[in-house]
Amino acid sequence: MAKTELQEKAKKGTDDSKKDDNTPTMSSSKNSVEKKTPLYDFFLSGLKDILYAENKLVDALQEMEQAATTEELKDAFEDHYLLTKKHVSRLKKIFERLGENEESKECKAMDGLIEEAREIIKSTEEGSVTRDVALIIAAQKVEHYEIATYGGLAQIAITLGLDKVADILERTLQEEEETDETLTDIAESHINPEAEKEE
């Protein structure tokens, strides 16, 4: 199977988040918050929430890969797993850039989405394409939550004048959108039609 653009991004050895290693930290005037406002506090809380969510997702994606039937979907989950580890690394860089302690805050939304995925695995037949259909839907629910979160946080970062932080968040947002598109392509190309033939 030919590598997709997303697969190449996921498996390349260097993380483009490393490009930020030599950039100034929050002492830069373009990346500092002179006054901690309620909006900044909300932004920080959102970062803690998505850090928790991404860390939880790392483990869940391995479970979903093992449960998937088709090799194409297994590969997609492996790619998303590798990307998610990069996203965790980027979030850690953001905390460092902000001069804040790296902390997680329980994300009930992600906990619920992961539990739903586990219920799907329990309630569908092992080795069936129908299970793959259900797993794709579960994974896309996760993607849509992440897309909404990263999109919102990127806009708040822009509002706060945190241009470099916004750039990092927008890079992750783009990758989440590409993952969602890949899952749609897999479903539409053959997973859904194959599942329809199952008895």
Helices and strands as residue ranges (DSSP letters): H 5-11, G 16-22, G 29-31, H 38-67, H 71-98, H 108-123, H 129-159, H 163-186, I 187-191, H 192-197
